[in-house]
Amino acid sequence: MLTYEPGDSLAHGLDPRAKLAVQFGLAVAVVAYPTARGFAVGGAVALAALAAGRLSPLRVVRAYWAVFLFLAVGPLVGGVALGDPWFRVGPAVESLRSVARVVPVVFVGAVYVRTTPVRETRAAIQRLVPGRVGRLFGVGVGLVFRLFPVVLADLRATRRAVHARAGRRRPLRDRVRRILTRGLQRSFLRADRLTLALRARCFAWNPTLPSLAFRRRDYPVAALGAALAASPLLALLP
């Protein structure tokens, strides 16, 4: 699981709003253009983001291996038929196109997580979405970014504890039940502790967030995101 790591890369110095614009624009573009040219543009943006964040694609694959495994199985399942022929190439290729759209978005999102502090993400969301709704979104994103890695670590620790107690000899169903039960117990305990911590620290809906300001380097990135998002509309022009 990737988390924020301080650094001095180009992506670290960008405004989070500009990075969010690229993610949004890329998602719109790859969905609107399921063609070879669209895949090439999405791949180029993903490679540029990885280079800007100094993040290895292999590290992204290792961190999100479950996501990539799920995407890899998609075309195989899409091509399966219940009668002769048992596997159809056409639906499998169509499913592969759908999967290929997601891969660049995953890589760009990984760079964002790796190079953006949680507080800056919350500040960007609350500035983009005004009012209490924006504050609610900001709080939710901040909590997910902080708690999700901890929950995964708890599940791994529980799995190691089950295996250390000769859990491998137990049926798979029993092992899964034990790990999930203990994982849920730890998650609820952490949620209770989080509630007490928020009360003890006088949690506020409108805290003092880091100031955000566009610099010269942010404008081309934001323009790229706007161009990607507007590309489906540009294609409709005569």
CORPE-V88119 format. One line per field, one symbol per residue. ss: DSSP state (@ for helix, = for strand, . for the rest). psi: psi as a letter, one per 40 degrees, with the letter a starting at -180 (. if undefined). burial: + if it has 16 or more other ideal C-beta (glycine too) atoms within 10 Angstrom, else -. A space follows every 50 residues. Layout:
ss: ???
psi: ???
burial: ???
This chain:
ss: ...............@@@@@@@@@@@@@@@@@...@@@@@@@@@@@@@@@ @@@...@@@@@@@.@@@@@@@@@@@@@@@=......=.@@@@@@@@@@@@ @@@@@@@@@@@@@@@..@@@@@@@@@@@..@@@@@@@@@@@@@@@@@@@@ @@@@@@@@@@@@@@..@@@..@@@@@@@@@@@@@@@@@@@@@@@@@@@@@ ...............@@@@@@@@@@@@@@@@@@@@...
psi: hiihhiifidddeihdddddddddddddddddgfiddddddddddddddd ddefhhdddddddfddddddddddddddehieahiehhdddddddddddd ddddddddddddddehidddddddddddhiaddddddddddddddddddd ddddddddddddddffddeiiddddddddddddddddddddddddddddd eghidgihiiihhhideddddddddddddedddddei.
burial: -+-+----++++-++++++++++-++++++-++----++-++--++-+++ -++-+----+--++---+--+--++--++------------+--++--++ +++++-++++++++++-+++++++++-------++--++-++--+----- +--++--++--+----+-------+--++--++--+-------------- -----------------+--++-++--++-+-------
